[in-house]
Amino acid sequence: MKLKTQLLFAISTLMLLVLMLGAVATYLRAVSKVSAEMRAAIEVGSRIARNAVDDVEEASDPKRRIELLVADFNGDRHLRALLVTGPGRVAMASELAVPDEDVPRWFVKLFGGEARNVHLKLPKVFEGLGDFVLQTDSRNEVAELWNEVVVTLALLVTFCVLSLVVVHMTLERALQPLGRLSLALSKVGSMASVEHVDEIGPSELSAVYKGFNRMVDRLHQVEQQDGRLNAHLA
């Protein structure tokens, strides 16, 4: 494997590792944020519901009161209020706010997690009307994360690609004289005419090229001396 290929492979592996770590960090941060928002929504929603039914004396029509309570959660971004009258039987449910943009289902499932259901205990005046349940829905919150996650990963990918391009161009320019140096060395072994190589590139490689050119100059001097010696001998 060529030196340039080895270097690009090593750097590509490092970039891939950076991308994976960035993706994992982004995922953990996003999941933690969604979970925190859902917990906060449950706490706020529970407090609102309890305050709404706290004054039992005003509940002259308990059924109407609990229906209004469910309707109060219409348009909520994180919670859905349910009036459950039996196993799997939902008598009434509030409507969630519609997300600003469509998000792939796999993304919602990956970042949103499972929905949480919280059963609130209501005063005795509401007994027999059903259970009041608050259910979390993370679609709106995940929709906000969608752009953030996409932009973050896009920036990471762009950075890695641009870095590889810059590294490739740098290596191409720095190692280009090595090909001519290899060809020149093969000519030295075959006693063919040897020419100088360009002394360009990093200082370490430039020193090698300069040393080779000095060797070529010395060989030319030796050849000239040999020619004069043969002439004298003749």
C-alpha positions as CSV (number, residue, x, y, z in Angstrom):
1,M,0.0,0.0,0.0
2,K,1.3,3.4,-0.9
3,L,2.2,5.9,1.8
4,K,-0.4,8.3,0.6
5,T,-3.1,5.6,0.7
6,Q,-2.0,4.6,4.2
7,L,-2.2,8.1,5.4
8,L,-5.6,8.7,3.9
9,F,-6.9,5.4,5.2
10,A,-5.7,6.3,8.7
11,I,-7.2,9.8,8.6
12,S,-10.5,8.5,7.1
13,T,-10.7,6.0,10.0
14,L,-10.1,8.8,12.5
15,M,-12.8,11.0,10.8
16,L,-15.3,8.1,10.8
17,L,-14.6,7.6,14.5
18,V,-15.2,11.3,15.1
19,L,-18.5,11.1,13.2
20,M,-19.6,8.1,15.2
21,L,-18.7,9.8,18.5
22,G,-20.5,13.0,17.3
23,A,-23.6,11.0,16.4
24,V,-23.7,9.2,19.7
25,A,-23.2,12.5,21.7
26,T,-25.9,14.2,19.6
27,Y,-28.3,11.3,20.2
28,L,-27.7,11.2,24.0
29,R,-28.1,14.9,24.3
30,A,-31.3,14.9,22.2
31,V,-32.8,12.0,24.1
32,S,-32.0,13.6,27.4
33,K,-33.6,16.9,26.2
34,V,-36.8,15.2,25.1
35,S,-37.1,13.2,28.3
36,A,-36.6,16.4,30.4
37,E,-39.3,18.2,28.4
38,M,-41.7,15.4,28.8
39,R,-41.2,15.3,32.6
40,A,-41.7,19.0,32.8
41,A,-44.8,18.8,30.7
42,I,-46.3,16.1,33.0
43,E,-45.5,18.2,36.1
44,V,-47.1,21.3,34.6
45,G,-50.1,19.5,33.2
46,S,-50.7,17.6,36.5
47,R,-50.6,20.9,38.4
48,I,-53.0,22.6,36.0
49,A,-55.5,19.6,36.2
50,R,-55.4,19.5,39.9
51,N,-56.0,23.3,40.2
52,A,-58.9,23.0,37.8
53,V,-60.8,20.5,39.9
54,D,-59.6,21.6,43.3
55,D,-62.7,23.7,44.1
56,V,-65.2,20.8,44.4
57,E,-68.0,23.1,45.6
58,E,-68.1,24.7,42.1
59,A,-68.5,21.4,40.4
60,S,-72.3,21.5,40.1
61,D,-72.0,19.5,36.9
62,P,-69.0,17.2,37.3
63,K,-69.3,15.6,33.9
64,R,-69.3,18.9,32.2
65,R,-66.4,20.1,34.3
66,I,-64.2,17.1,33.4
67,E,-65.1,17.5,29.7
68,L,-64.0,21.1,29.9
69,L,-60.8,20.0,31.7
70,V,-60.0,17.6,28.8
71,A,-60.7,20.3,26.3
72,D,-58.4,22.7,28.1
73,F,-55.5,20.6,26.8
74,N,-56.4,21.1,23.1
75,G,-53.4,22.5,21.3
76,D,-50.9,21.4,23.9
77,R,-47.6,20.5,22.3
78,H,-46.5,17.7,24.7
79,L,-49.6,16.3,26.4
80,R,-52.8,14.7,25.5
81,A,-55.6,14.5,28.1
82,L,-57.8,11.4,28.1
83,L,-61.0,10.5,29.8
84,V,-60.9,6.7,30.1
85,T,-64.1,4.9,31.1
86,G,-62.7,1.3,30.9
87,P,-59.9,-0.9,29.6
88,G,-59.1,0.4,26.1
89,R,-62.1,2.7,26.1
90,V,-61.4,6.4,25.7
91,A,-64.5,8.5,26.1
92,M,-62.8,11.8,25.2
93,A,-59.4,13.0,24.2
94,S,-57.8,16.3,23.6
95,E,-56.1,17.2,20.3
96,L,-52.4,17.8,20.2
97,A,-50.8,20.7,18.4
98,V,-49.7,19.8,14.8
99,P,-45.9,19.7,14.4
100,D,-44.5,22.4,12.3
101,E,-42.9,19.9,9.9
102,D,-43.2,16.2,9.1
103,V,-40.5,14.1,10.8
104,P,-39.7,10.5,9.7
105,R,-41.3,7.9,12.0
106,W,-38.1,6.2,12.6
107,F,-36.6,9.4,13.9
108,V,-39.6,10.0,16.3
109,K,-39.3,6.4,17.5
110,L,-35.5,6.7,18.0
111,F,-35.5,10.0,19.8
112,G,-39.0,10.2,21.3
113,G,-39.1,7.1,23.4
114,E,-42.2,5.5,24.8
115,A,-45.2,7.6,25.8
116,R,-45.9,8.0,29.5
117,N,-49.3,7.8,31.0
118,V,-50.1,9.5,34.3
119,H,-53.4,8.8,36.1
120,L,-54.5,11.7,38.2
121,K,-56.7,11.1,41.2
122,L,-59.7,13.4,41.2
123,P,-62.0,14.4,44.0
124,K,-64.9,12.0,44.9
125,V,-67.4,14.2,43.1
126,F,-65.9,12.9,39.8
127,E,-66.1,9.2,40.7
128,G,-67.8,7.1,38.2
129,L,-67.1,9.4,35.3
130,G,-63.8,7.6,34.4
131,D,-60.1,8.1,34.9
132,F,-58.4,11.3,33.9
133,V,-55.1,10.4,32.2
134,L,-52.3,12.6,30.9
135,Q,-50.3,11.0,28.1
136,T,-47.1,12.4,26.7
137,D,-46.5,12.9,23.0
138,S,-42.9,13.8,21.9
139,R,-43.6,14.5,18.2
140,N,-43.5,18.3,18.5
141,E,-40.4,18.2,20.6
142,V,-38.7,15.8,18.2
143,A,-39.7,18.0,15.3
144,E,-37.7,20.8,16.9
145,L,-34.7,18.5,17.2
146,W,-34.9,17.3,13.6
147,N,-33.4,20.4,12.1
148,E,-30.8,20.7,14.9
149,V,-29.6,17.1,14.6
150,V,-29.6,17.2,10.8
151,V,-27.6,20.5,10.8
152,T,-25.1,19.2,13.4
153,L,-24.5,15.9,11.5
154,A,-24.3,17.8,8.2
155,L,-21.6,20.1,9.6
156,L,-19.6,17.2,10.9
157,V,-19.8,15.4,7.6
158,T,-18.9,18.5,5.7
159,F,-15.9,19.2,8.0
160,C,-14.7,15.6,7.6
161,V,-15.0,15.6,3.8
162,L,-13.3,19.0,3.5
163,S,-10.5,17.9,5.8
164,L,-10.0,14.8,3.7
165,V,-9.8,16.9,0.5
166,V,-7.3,19.3,2.0
167,V,-5.2,16.4,3.4
168,H,-5.3,14.6,0.0
169,M,-4.2,17.7,-1.9
170,T,-1.5,18.4,0.7
171,L,-0.2,14.8,0.5
172,E,-0.4,14.9,-3.3
173,R,1.7,18.0,-3.5
174,A,4.1,16.9,-0.8
175,L,4.7,13.4,-2.0
176,Q,4.7,14.1,-5.8
177,P,8.5,14.4,-6.0
178,L,8.9,11.0,-4.4
179,G,7.7,9.4,-7.6
180,R,10.4,11.2,-9.6
181,L,12.9,10.3,-6.8
182,S,12.1,6.6,-7.1
183,L,12.5,6.8,-10.9
184,A,15.8,8.6,-10.5
185,L,17.1,6.0,-8.0
186,S,16.2,3.2,-10.4
187,K,18.3,5.0,-13.1
188,V,21.2,5.2,-10.6
189,G,21.1,1.5,-10.3
190,S,21.1,0.9,-14.0
191,M,23.8,3.5,-14.6
192,A,21.5,5.6,-16.8
193,S,21.6,9.3,-17.0
194,V,20.3,10.8,-13.7
195,E,18.7,14.2,-13.4
196,H,17.9,16.4,-10.4
197,V,14.5,16.2,-8.7
198,D,12.5,19.2,-7.5
199,E,13.4,20.3,-4.0
200,I,9.8,21.1,-3.0
201,G,7.5,19.8,-0.2
202,P,7.8,19.6,3.5
203,S,11.2,20.4,5.0
204,E,11.8,16.7,5.9
205,L,11.3,15.5,2.4
206,S,13.0,18.6,0.9
207,A,16.1,17.6,2.8
208,V,16.0,14.1,1.2
209,Y,15.6,15.7,-2.3
210,K,18.6,18.0,-1.7
211,G,20.7,15.1,-0.5
212,F,19.8,13.2,-3.6
213,N,20.7,16.1,-5.9
214,R,24.1,16.4,-4.1
215,M,24.6,12.7,-4.7
216,V,23.8,13.2,-8.4
217,D,26.2,16.1,-8.7
218,R,28.9,13.9,-7.1
219,L,28.2,11.1,-9.5
220,H,28.5,13.5,-12.4
221,Q,31.9,14.7,-11.0
222,V,33.1,11.1,-10.6
223,E,32.0,10.3,-14.2
224,Q,33.9,13.3,-15.5
225,Q,37.0,12.3,-13.5
226,D,36.7,8.8,-14.9
227,G,36.4,10.2,-18.4
228,R,39.5,12.3,-18.0
229,L,41.4,9.3,-16.4
230,N,40.4,7.0,-19.3
231,A,41.6,9.7,-21.7
232,H,45.0,9.9,-19.9
233,L,45.3,6.2,-19.9
234,A,44.6,6.0,-23.6
